[in-house]
Amino acid sequence: TGLFGRINPVLEIKPIKMKGNTIENISLGSFARFKDLKLAKGDIVKVLYDIIPYAVFDETDPNCSRSNNDPFEAPQVCPDCGKPLMIQENGAILYCENKKCPCRRKGKILNYLNKMHIDNISYATVEVLYDEGYLKEISDLYRLKDHRKALEKMDGFGKQSVSLILDSIYSNMEIPE
């Protein structure tokens, strides 16, 4: 599940090495492309790679083959909140329309961080802080300082990383302590 509730189909492949990189996952880009490929477990595809890996099923390529398994079906419910998924009219996007879905809430926080030019807070950081209950809404960003000691004790955090996060949040603001 991506930002704002979009379901991003990802193809998991046996690891291959191309241009010095090991590729194990390939984004299919859209729900429409997922449907068009009609892939099933065990299908053999061609992987093109320049900057971003791209999977194709080429009927004319003898190296590509179908497994005769049933094609993958799109999920019917959101993996984050369990609510029914919707398809946008053009059929290209599968998404969760639940405004309280965790993926949408995290997406709003990340969008805010980007728009406000607040650095040093990645998607992974937002996800951890969300899952730990410290960051459920945008306004919670400005309460993180109240949890500094607890944050510093969390795995993957520490005094320096918490200081970087808090400094980023407050760097362009004058908020009374």
Summary of the structure (lengths in Angstrom):
residues: 177
radius of gyration: 20.4
end to end distance: 36.9
largest distance: 67.6
contacts: 436
relative contact order: 0.12
helix: 34%
strand: 19%
